[in-house]
Amino acid sequence: MNTFAYSTMILNTDLHNPNVVEHMSSEEFIKSNLATGLFKDVPKDFFITIYNHILMTPLKAAKSRLGNY
């Protein structure tokens, strides 16, 4: 699970950081996840759905419940 969480954070940064010139394609996202060998039984449609969701809705850090640090 940590591997996939990291993968989605990298994807989010890649797709939404204005300093990134060439963005990762959905095919590259799928290939990088399948290359780990951990997700061989996961349908490619799952990765496409995640890719499209992050493309349309960037991940954002939640506000702290503890206030400002």
Number of C-alpha atoms within 10 A of each C-alpha: 7 7 11 13 10 11 15 19 15 13 23 20 17 18 21 16 11 9 9 11 9 8 14 15 14 18 12 11 18 18 13 12 19 16 10 11 9 12 15 11 8 11 10 16 10 10 20 16 12 14 22 11 13 18 16 10 11 13 15 8 5 6 8 8 6 6 6 6 4
